[in-house]
Amino acid sequence: MSYIDSCKGCSASVRVASEDIKAMVLSIINSRNFNIVPEGIYSKRLQQCGSCKYLEYNTTCTQCGCIVQIRALQQDKDCPYPKNSMWK
């Protein structure tokens, strides 16, 4: 019997390939439908996510279920860390 990590909410795999994340990031950057943060802020946000105890698989925030590389890119999003944003 093989074991597969699954998201209990959506029954999909919680592990996302880095190539897929890069493709999603590029899609958002190239889209005119999103306001994105400058590269320096993006890097700082990802660094803060990287040291967070709620980060799983180096991609997923267990507080909101988002892919942090996508959420950190968007200007209108904030860190869902309980009580205080890590991005302030």
LOLUMBA-409102 format. One record per residue: z, y, x of N, C-alpha, C, O in turn. Coordinates in Angstrom, 2 decimals, m for minus. Example, Ala and Ser with C-alpha at 12.3 -4.5 7.8 and 13.67 -1.06 7.14 Angstrom:
<atoms>
<atom n_c3="7.80" n_c2="m5.69" n_c1="13.19" ca_c3="7.80" ca_c2="m4.50" ca_c1="12.30" c_c3="7.80" c_c2="m3.30" c_c1="13.20" o_c3="8.46" o_c2="m3.32" o_c1="14.24"/>
<atom n_c3="7.08" n_c2="m2.25" n_c1="12.85" ca_c3="7.14" ca_c2="m1.06" ca_c1="13.67" c_c3="7.87" c_c2="0.03" c_c1="12.90" o_c3="8.04" o_c2="1.14" o_c1="13.41"/>
</atoms>
This chain:
<atoms>
<atom n_c3="0.00" n_c2="m1.17" n_c1="0.84" ca_c3="0.00" ca_c2="0.00" ca_c1="0.00" c_c3="0.00" c_c2="1.24" c_c1="0.89" o_c3="0.77" o_c2="1.31" o_c1="1.85"/>
<atom n_c3="m0.85" n_c2="2.21" n_c1="0.59" ca_c3="m0.90" ca_c2="3.43" ca_c1="1.38" c_c3="m0.13" c_c2="4.54" c_c1="0.68" o_c3="m0.04" o_c2="4.57" o_c1="m0.55"/>
<atom n_c3="0.41" n_c2="5.43" n_c1="1.47" ca_c3="1.19" ca_c2="6.55" ca_c1="0.95" c_c3="0.38" c_c2="7.82" c_c1="1.07" o_c3="m0.19" o_c2="8.09" o_c1="2.13"/>
<atom n_c3="0.32" n_c2="8.60" n_c1="0.01" ca_c3="m0.39" ca_c2="9.87" ca_c1="0.01" c_c3="0.57" c_c2="10.94" c_c1="m0.46" o_c3="1.17" o_c2="10.82" o_c1="m1.52"/>
<atom n_c3="0.71" n_c2="12.02" n_c1="0.34" ca_c3="1.52" ca_c2="13.15" ca_c1="m0.10" c_c3="0.81" c_c2="13.81" c_c1="m1.27" o_c3="m0.39" o_c2="14.09" o_c1="m1.21"/>
<atom n_c3="1.54" n_c2="14.06" n_c1="m2.31" ca_c3="0.93" ca_c2="14.67" ca_c1="m3.49" c_c3="1.77" c_c2="15.82" c_c1="m4.00" o_c3="2.99" o_c2="15.81" o_c1="m3.88"/>
<atom n_c3="1.10" n_c2="16.78" n_c1="m4.57" ca_c3="1.77" ca_c2="17.88" ca_c1="m5.24" c_c3="2.18" c_c2="17.38" c_c1="m6.62" o_c3="1.33" o_c2="16.94" o_c1="m7.39"/>
<atom n_c3="3.45" n_c2="17.44" n_c1="m6.91" ca_c3="3.92" ca_c2="16.92" ca_c1="m8.19" c_c3="3.39" c_c2="17.72" c_c1="m9.37" o_c3="3.24" o_c2="17.18" o_c1="m10.47"/>
<atom n_c3="3.11" n_c2="19.00" n_c1="m9.16" ca_c3="2.63" ca_c2="19.84" ca_c1="m10.25" c_c3="1.18" c_c2="19.61" c_c1="m10.61" o_c3="0.81" o_c2="19.67" o_c1="m11.78"/>
<atom n_c3="0.35" n_c2="19.35" n_c1="m9.61" ca_c3="m1.08" ca_c2="19.25" ca_c1="m9.91" c_c3="m1.68" c_c2="17.91" c_c1="m9.51" o_c3="m2.87" o_c2="17.68" o_c1="m9.74"/>
<atom n_c3="m0.90" n_c2="17.04" n_c1="m8.92" ca_c3="m1.35" ca_c2="15.72" ca_c1="m8.50" c_c3="m2.48" c_c2="15.76" c_c1="m7.47" o_c3="m3.25" o_c2="14.81" o_c1="m7.37"/>
<atom n_c3="m2.58" n_c2="16.84" n_c1="m6.73" ca_c3="m3.58" ca_c2="16.96" ca_c1="m5.67" c_c3="m2.88" c_c2="16.87" c_c1="m4.32" o_c3="m1.67" o_c2="17.07" o_c1="m4.23"/>
<atom n_c3="m3.63" n_c2="16.56" n_c1="m3.31" ca_c3="m3.05" ca_c2="16.50" ca_c1="m1.97" c_c3="m2.52" c_c2="17.87" c_c1="m1.57" o_c3="m3.16" o_c2="18.88" o_c1="m1.83"/>
<atom n_c3="m1.36" n_c2="17.89" n_c1="m0.95" ca_c3="m0.79" ca_c2="19.16" ca_c1="m0.52" c_c3="m1.24" c_c2="19.53" c_c1="0.89" o_c3="m0.97" o_c2="20.64" o_c1="1.36"/>
<atom n_c3="m1.91" n_c2="18.64" n_c1="1.55" ca_c3="m2.42" ca_c2="18.93" ca_c1="2.89" c_c3="m3.85" c_c2="19.44" c_c1="2.77" o_c3="m4.73" o_c2="18.78" o_c1="2.22"/>
<atom n_c3="m4.05" n_c2="20.63" n_c1="3.32" ca_c3="m5.37" ca_c2="21.26" ca_c1="3.27" c_c3="m5.89" c_c2="21.35" c_c1="4.70" o_c3="m5.19" o_c2="21.83" o_c1="5.59"/>
<atom n_c3="m7.11" n_c2="20.91" n_c1="4.91" ca_c3="m7.71" ca_c2="20.93" ca_c1="6.24" c_c3="m7.88" c_c2="22.36" c_c1="6.73" o_c3="m8.20" o_c2="23.26" o_c1="5.95"/>
<atom n_c3="m7.68" n_c2="22.57" n_c1="8.03" ca_c3="m7.80" ca_c2="23.92" ca_c1="8.58" c_c3="m9.20" c_c2="24.48" c_c1="8.38" o_c3="m9.36" o_c2="25.69" o_c1="8.21"/>
<atom n_c3="m10.21" n_c2="23.63" n_c1="8.39" ca_c3="m11.59" ca_c2="24.09" ca_c1="8.16" c_c3="m11.73" c_c2="24.64" c_c1="6.74" o_c3="m12.43" o_c2="25.64" o_c1="6.52"/>
<atom n_c3="m11.08" n_c2="23.99" n_c1="5.78" ca_c3="m11.14" ca_c2="24.46" ca_c1="4.40" c_c3="m10.43" c_c2="25.80" c_c1="4.25" o_c3="m10.89" o_c2="26.68" o_c1="3.53"/>
<atom n_c3="m9.30" n_c2="25.96" n_c1="4.93" ca_c3="m8.57" ca_c2="27.23" ca_c1="4.87" c_c3="m9.40" c_c2="28.34" c_c1="5.51" o_c3="m9.48" o_c2="29.44" o_c1="4.96"/>
<atom n_c3="m10.02" n_c2="28.05" n_c1="6.65" ca_c3="m10.87" ca_c2="29.05" ca_c1="7.31" c_c3="m12.01" c_c2="29.47" c_c1="6.39" o_c3="m12.35" o_c2="30.65" o_c1="6.32"/>
<atom n_c3="m12.60" n_c2="28.53" n_c1="5.69" ca_c3="m13.69" ca_c2="28.84" ca_c1="4.76" c_c3="m13.20" c_c2="29.72" c_c1="3.61" o_c3="m13.90" o_c2="30.64" o_c1="3.20"/>
<atom n_c3="m12.00" n_c2="29.43" n_c1="3.09" ca_c3="m11.44" ca_c2="30.26" ca_c1="2.02" c_c3="m11.14" c_c2="31.67" c_c1="2.51" o_c3="m11.41" o_c2="32.65" o_c1="1.81"/>
<atom n_c3="m10.58" n_c2="31.78" n_c1="3.72" ca_c3="m10.28" ca_c2="33.09" ca_c1="4.29" c_c3="m11.56" c_c2="33.89" c_c1="4.46" o_c3="m11.61" o_c2="35.07" o_c1="4.09"/>
<atom n_c3="m12.59" n_c2="33.28" n_c1="5.02" ca_c3="m13.87" ca_c2="33.98" ca_c1="5.19" c_c3="m14.47" c_c2="34.40" c_c1="3.87" o_c3="m15.05" o_c2="35.48" o_c1="3.76"/>
<atom n_c3="m14.34" n_c2="33.56" n_c1="2.86" ca_c3="m14.85" ca_c2="33.89" ca_c1="1.54" c_c3="m14.15" c_c2="35.14" c_c1="0.98" o_c3="m14.80" o_c2="36.00" o_c1="0.39"/>
<atom n_c3="m12.85" n_c2="35.22" n_c1="1.17" ca_c3="m12.09" ca_c2="36.38" ca_c1="0.69" c_c3="m12.47" c_c2="37.62" c_c1="1.49" o_c3="m12.67" o_c2="38.69" o_c1="0.91"/>
<atom n_c3="m12.58" n_c2="37.49" n_c1="2.81" ca_c3="m12.94" ca_c2="38.63" ca_c1="3.65" c_c3="m14.31" c_c2="39.16" c_c1="3.27" o_c3="m14.51" o_c2="40.38" o_c1="3.23"/>
<atom n_c3="m15.25" n_c2="38.28" n_c1="2.99" ca_c3="m16.62" ca_c2="38.68" ca_c1="2.66" c_c3="m16.79" c_c2="39.12" c_c1="1.21" o_c3="m17.83" o_c2="39.67" o_c1="0.86"/>
<atom n_c3="m15.80" n_c2="38.90" n_c1="0.39" ca_c3="m15.86" ca_c2="39.28" ca_c1="m1.01" c_c3="m15.44" c_c2="40.73" c_c1="m1.18" o_c3="m14.60" o_c2="41.23" o_c1="m0.43"/>
<atom n_c3="m16.00" n_c2="41.38" n_c1="m2.14" ca_c3="m15.60" ca_c2="42.75" ca_c1="m2.45" c_c3="m14.57" c_c2="42.76" c_c1="m3.58" o_c3="m14.18" o_c2="43.83" o_c1="m4.06"/>
<atom n_c3="m14.13" n_c2="41.60" n_c1="m4.00" ca_c3="m13.19" ca_c2="41.49" ca_c1="m5.11" c_c3="m11.73" c_c2="41.52" c_c1="m4.67" o_c3="m10.83" o_c2="41.49" o_c1="m5.52"/>
<atom n_c3="m11.48" n_c2="41.57" n_c1="m3.37" ca_c3="m10.11" ca_c2="41.54" ca_c1="m2.85" c_c3="m9.87" c_c2="42.71" c_c1="m1.92" o_c3="m10.75" o_c2="43.10" o_c1="m1.16"/>
<atom n_c3="m8.68" n_c2="43.26" n_c1="m1.99" ca_c3="m8.24" ca_c2="44.24" ca_c1="m1.00" c_c3="m7.43" c_c2="43.47" c_c1="0.03" o_c3="m6.41" o_c2="42.86" o_c1="m0.29"/>
<atom n_c3="m7.90" n_c2="43.51" n_c1="1.27" ca_c3="m7.23" ca_c2="42.73" ca_c1="2.30" c_c3="m6.49" c_c2="43.65" c_c1="3.27" o_c3="m6.83" o_c2="44.82" o_c1="3.43"/>
<atom n_c3="m5.48" n_c2="43.09" n_c1="3.91" ca_c3="m4.68" ca_c2="43.85" ca_c1="4.87" c_c3="m5.41" c_c2="43.91" c_c1="6.21" o_c3="m6.24" o_c2="43.05" o_c1="6.51"/>
<atom n_c3="m5.09" n_c2="44.93" n_c1="7.03" ca_c3="m5.66" ca_c2="44.98" ca_c1="8.38" c_c3="m5.24" c_c2="43.76" c_c1="9.21" o_c3="m4.22" o_c2="43.12" o_c1="8.92"/>
<atom n_c3="m6.02" n_c2="43.45" n_c1="10.22" ca_c3="m5.79" ca_c2="42.24" ca_c1="11.02" c_c3="m4.39" c_c2="42.19" c_c1="11.63" o_c3="m3.78" o_c2="41.13" o_c1="11.69"/>
<atom n_c3="m3.87" n_c2="43.33" n_c1="12.09" ca_c3="m2.54" ca_c2="43.37" ca_c1="12.69" c_c3="m1.45" c_c2="42.98" c_c1="11.70" o_c3="m0.52" o_c2="42.25" o_c1="12.05"/>
<atom n_c3="m1.55" n_c2="43.46" n_c1="10.48" ca_c3="m0.57" ca_c2="43.12" ca_c1="9.44" c_c3="m0.71" c_c2="41.65" c_c1="9.07" o_c3="0.28" o_c2="40.96" o_c1="8.87"/>
<atom n_c3="m1.95" n_c2="41.19" n_c1="8.97" ca_c3="m2.19" ca_c2="39.78" ca_c1="8.66" c_c3="m1.53" c_c2="38.87" c_c1="9.70" o_c3="m0.85" o_c2="37.91" o_c1="9.36"/>
<atom n_c3="m1.75" n_c2="39.18" n_c1="10.97" ca_c3="m1.15" ca_c2="38.38" ca_c1="12.04" c_c3="0.36" c_c2="38.40" c_c1="11.99" o_c3="1.01" o_c2="37.37" o_c1="12.20"/>
<atom n_c3="0.94" n_c2="39.56" n_c1="11.71" ca_c3="2.40" ca_c2="39.67" ca_c1="11.63" c_c3="2.93" c_c2="38.85" c_c1="10.45" o_c3="3.96" o_c2="38.18" o_c1="10.58"/>
<atom n_c3="2.25" n_c2="38.91" n_c1="9.32" ca_c3="2.67" ca_c2="38.13" ca_c1="8.16" c_c3="2.64" c_c2="36.63" c_c1="8.47" o_c3="3.58" o_c2="35.91" o_c1="8.14"/>
<atom n_c3="1.56" n_c2="36.19" n_c1="9.10" ca_c3="1.46" ca_c2="34.77" ca_c1="9.43" c_c3="2.54" c_c2="34.35" c_c1="10.43" o_c3="3.06" o_c2="33.23" o_c1="10.35"/>
<atom n_c3="2.87" n_c2="35.22" n_c1="11.36" ca_c3="3.93" ca_c2="34.93" ca_c1="12.32" c_c3="5.27" c_c2="34.77" c_c1="11.60" o_c3="6.04" o_c2="33.87" o_c1="11.91"/>
<atom n_c3="5.53" n_c2="35.64" n_c1="10.63" ca_c3="6.77" ca_c2="35.54" ca_c1="9.86" c_c3="6.79" c_c2="34.27" c_c1="9.01" o_c3="7.83" o_c2="33.62" o_c1="8.90"/>
<atom n_c3="5.67" n_c2="33.92" n_c1="8.43" ca_c3="5.58" ca_c2="32.67" ca_c1="7.67" c_c3="5.82" c_c2="31.48" c_c1="8.58" o_c3="6.48" o_c2="30.51" o_c1="8.19"/>
<atom n_c3="5.30" n_c2="31.55" n_c1="9.80" ca_c3="5.44" ca_c2="30.46" ca_c1="10.74" c_c3="6.88" c_c2="30.15" c_c1="11.11" o_c3="7.20" o_c2="29.02" o_c1="11.50"/>
<atom n_c3="7.75" n_c2="31.14" n_c1="10.99" ca_c3="9.16" ca_c2="30.92" ca_c1="11.33" c_c3="10.03" c_c2="30.70" c_c1="10.09" o_c3="11.25" o_c2="30.63" o_c1="10.19"/>
<atom n_c3="9.40" n_c2="30.60" n_c1="8.93" ca_c3="10.14" ca_c2="30.47" ca_c1="7.67" c_c3="10.47" c_c2="29.01" c_c1="7.37" o_c3="9.64" o_c2="28.12" o_c1="7.57"/>
<atom n_c3="11.68" n_c2="28.77" n_c1="6.90" ca_c3="12.10" ca_c2="27.40" ca_c1="6.57" c_c3="11.39" c_c2="26.84" c_c1="5.35" o_c3="11.46" o_c2="25.64" o_c1="5.10"/>
<atom n_c3="10.72" n_c2="27.69" n_c1="4.58" ca_c3="10.02" ca_c2="27.24" ca_c1="3.38" c_c3="8.55" c_c2="26.90" c_c1="3.63" o_c3="7.83" o_c2="26.59" o_c1="2.69"/>
<atom n_c3="8.10" n_c2="26.96" n_c1="4.88" ca_c3="6.72" ca_c2="26.61" ca_c1="5.21" c_c3="6.60" c_c2="25.11" c_c1="5.44" o_c3="7.36" o_c2="24.53" o_c1="6.22"/>
<atom n_c3="5.66" n_c2="24.49" n_c1="4.76" ca_c3="5.39" ca_c2="23.05" ca_c1="4.93" c_c3="3.96" c_c2="22.86" c_c1="5.42" o_c3="3.05" o_c2="23.57" o_c1="5.01"/>
<atom n_c3="3.78" n_c2="21.90" n_c1="6.30" ca_c3="2.47" ca_c2="21.51" ca_c1="6.82" c_c3="1.75" c_c2="22.66" c_c1="7.53" o_c3="0.54" o_c2="22.59" o_c1="7.75"/>
<atom n_c3="2.48" n_c2="23.70" n_c1="7.88" ca_c3="1.93" ca_c2="24.90" ca_c1="8.52" c_c3="0.90" c_c2="25.61" c_c1="7.64" o_c3="0.10" o_c2="26.40" o_c1="8.13"/>
<atom n_c3="0.93" n_c2="25.33" n_c1="6.34" ca_c3="m0.02" ca_c2="25.95" ca_c1="5.42" c_c3="0.61" c_c2="26.38" c_c1="4.10" o_c3="0.21" o_c2="27.39" o_c1="3.52"/>
<atom n_c3="1.58" n_c2="25.62" n_c1="3.61" ca_c3="2.03" ca_c2="25.78" ca_c1="2.23" c_c3="3.43" c_c2="26.36" c_c1="2.12" o_c3="4.37" o_c2="25.88" o_c1="2.76"/>
<atom n_c3="3.56" n_c2="27.41" n_c1="1.31" ca_c3="4.87" ca_c2="28.01" ca_c1="1.02" c_c3="5.49" c_c2="27.22" c_c1="m0.13" o_c3="4.91" o_c2="27.12" o_c1="m1.21"/>
<atom n_c3="6.66" n_c2="26.67" n_c1="0.12" ca_c3="7.29" ca_c2="25.87" ca_c1="m0.93" c_c3="7.99" c_c2="26.72" c_c1="m1.98" o_c3="8.49" o_c2="26.19" o_c1="m2.97"/>
<atom n_c3="8.04" n_c2="28.03" n_c1="m1.78" ca_c3="8.62" ca_c2="28.91" ca_c1="m2.78" c_c3="7.64" c_c2="29.20" c_c1="m3.91" o_c3="8.04" o_c2="29.34" o_c1="m5.07"/>
<atom n_c3="6.36" n_c2="29.29" n_c1="m3.58" ca_c3="5.37" ca_c2="29.62" ca_c1="m4.62" c_c3="4.22" c_c2="28.62" c_c1="m4.69" o_c3="3.45" o_c2="28.63" o_c1="m5.65"/>
<atom n_c3="4.08" n_c2="27.76" n_c1="m3.67" ca_c3="3.00" ca_c2="26.78" ca_c1="m3.67" c_c3="1.70" c_c2="27.29" c_c1="m3.09" o_c3="0.69" o_c2="26.57" o_c1="m3.11"/>
<atom n_c3="1.69" n_c2="28.52" n_c1="m2.60" ca_c3="0.45" ca_c2="29.10" ca_c1="m2.09" c_c3="0.11" c_c2="28.60" c_c1="m0.69" o_c3="0.96" o_c2="28.06" o_c1="0.02"/>
<atom n_c3="m1.13" n_c2="28.79" n_c1="m0.31" ca_c3="m1.56" ca_c2="28.62" ca_c1="1.07" c_c3="m1.29" c_c2="29.95" c_c1="1.75" o_c3="m1.88" o_c2="30.97" o_c1="1.38"/>
<atom n_c3="m0.39" n_c2="29.97" n_c1="2.74" ca_c3="0.06" ca_c2="31.24" ca_c1="3.30" c_c3="m1.06" c_c2="32.03" c_c1="3.96" o_c3="m1.02" o_c2="33.26" o_c1="3.96"/>
<atom n_c3="m2.05" n_c2="31.36" n_c1="4.53" ca_c3="m3.16" ca_c2="32.06" ca_c1="5.16" c_c3="m3.97" c_c2="32.86" c_c1="4.15" o_c3="m4.61" o_c2="33.85" o_c1="4.50"/>
<atom n_c3="m3.95" n_c2="32.45" n_c1="2.90" ca_c3="m4.65" ca_c2="33.15" ca_c1="1.84" c_c3="m3.78" c_c2="34.27" c_c1="1.28" o_c3="m4.25" o_c2="35.41" o_c1="1.14"/>
<atom n_c3="m2.55" n_c2="33.97" n_c1="0.96" ca_c3="m1.64" ca_c2="34.97" ca_c1="0.39" c_c3="m1.42" c_c2="36.14" c_c1="1.35" o_c3="m1.43" o_c2="37.30" o_c1="0.94"/>
<atom n_c3="m1.21" n_c2="35.83" n_c1="2.64" ca_c3="m0.93" ca_c2="36.87" ca_c1="3.63" c_c3="m2.10" c_c2="37.83" c_c1="3.81" o_c3="m1.90" o_c2="38.97" o_c1="4.24"/>
<atom n_c3="m3.27" n_c2="37.39" n_c1="3.50" ca_c3="m4.48" ca_c2="38.21" ca_c1="3.65" c_c3="m4.60" c_c2="39.28" c_c1="2.57" o_c3="m5.21" o_c2="40.33" o_c1="2.80"/>
<atom n_c3="m4.04" n_c2="39.04" n_c1="1.41" ca_c3="m4.23" ca_c2="39.91" ca_c1="0.25" c_c3="m3.20" c_c2="41.04" c_c1="0.20" o_c3="m1.99" o_c2="40.82" o_c1="0.25"/>
<atom n_c3="m3.72" n_c2="42.25" n_c1="0.09" ca_c3="m2.88" ca_c2="43.44" ca_c1="0.11" c_c3="m1.89" c_c2="43.51" c_c1="m1.04" o_c3="m0.78" o_c2="44.02" o_c1="m0.87"/>
<atom n_c3="m2.26" n_c2="43.01" n_c1="m2.19" ca_c3="m1.40" ca_c2="43.11" ca_c1="m3.38" c_c3="m0.39" c_c2="41.97" c_c1="m3.49" o_c3="0.33" o_c2="41.88" o_c1="m4.50"/>
<atom n_c3="m0.31" n_c2="41.10" n_c1="m2.50" ca_c3="0.63" ca_c2="39.98" ca_c1="m2.52" c_c3="1.83" c_c2="40.30" c_c1="m1.63" o_c3="1.73" o_c2="41.07" o_c1="m0.68"/>
<atom n_c3="2.95" n_c2="39.68" n_c1="m1.95" ca_c3="4.16" ca_c2="39.84" ca_c1="m1.16" c_c3="4.73" c_c2="38.46" c_c1="m0.86" o_c3="4.36" o_c2="37.47" o_c1="m1.49"/>
<atom n_c3="5.61" n_c2="38.41" n_c1="0.09" ca_c3="6.29" ca_c2="37.17" ca_c1="0.45" c_c3="7.24" c_c2="36.78" c_c1="m0.68" o_c3="8.02" o_c2="37.62" o_c1="m1.14"/>
<atom n_c3="7.21" n_c2="35.54" n_c1="m1.13" ca_c3="8.08" ca_c2="35.10" ca_c1="m2.23" c_c3="9.46" c_c2="34.63" c_c1="m1.77" o_c3="10.19" o_c2="34.01" o_c1="m2.54"/>
<atom n_c3="9.83" n_c2="34.93" n_c1="m0.52" ca_c3="11.13" ca_c2="34.50" ca_c1="0.00" c_c3="12.24" c_c2="34.95" c_c1="m0.95" o_c3="12.25" o_c2="36.10" o_c1="m1.38"/>
<atom n_c3="13.16" n_c2="34.07" n_c1="m1.27" ca_c3="14.24" ca_c2="34.42" ca_c1="m2.21" c_c3="15.02" c_c2="35.65" c_c1="m1.76" o_c3="15.41" o_c2="35.77" o_c1="m0.60"/>
<atom n_c3="15.24" n_c2="36.53" n_c1="m2.68" ca_c3="16.02" ca_c2="37.77" ca_c1="m2.52" c_c3="15.28" c_c2="38.87" c_c1="m1.78" o_c3="15.23" o_c2="40.00" o_c1="m2.27"/>
<atom n_c3="14.69" n_c2="38.59" n_c1="m0.62" ca_c3="14.01" ca_c2="39.63" ca_c1="0.16" c_c3="12.73" c_c2="39.09" c_c1="0.79" o_c3="12.70" o_c2="37.98" o_c1="1.31"/>
<atom n_c3="11.69" n_c2="39.90" n_c1="0.72" ca_c3="10.43" ca_c2="39.54" ca_c1="1.34" c_c3="10.58" c_c2="39.50" c_c1="2.86" o_c3="11.23" o_c2="40.36" o_c1="3.44"/>
<atom n_c3="9.97" n_c2="38.52" n_c1="3.48" ca_c3="9.95" ca_c2="38.44" ca_c1="4.95" c_c3="8.90" c_c2="39.40" c_c1="5.52" o_c3="8.87" o_c2="39.63" o_c1="6.73"/>
<atom n_c3="8.05" n_c2="39.95" n_c1="4.66" ca_c3="6.97" ca_c2="40.81" ca_c1="5.12" c_c3="7.32" c_c2="42.29" c_c1="5.12" o_c3="6.45" o_c2="43.11" o_c1="5.40"/>
<atom n_c3="8.54" n_c2="42.65" n_c1="4.82" ca_c3="8.94" ca_c2="44.07" ca_c1="4.78" c_c3="9.25" c_c2="44.56" c_c1="6.16" o_c3="9.60" o_c2="45.73" o_c1="6.33"/>
</atoms>
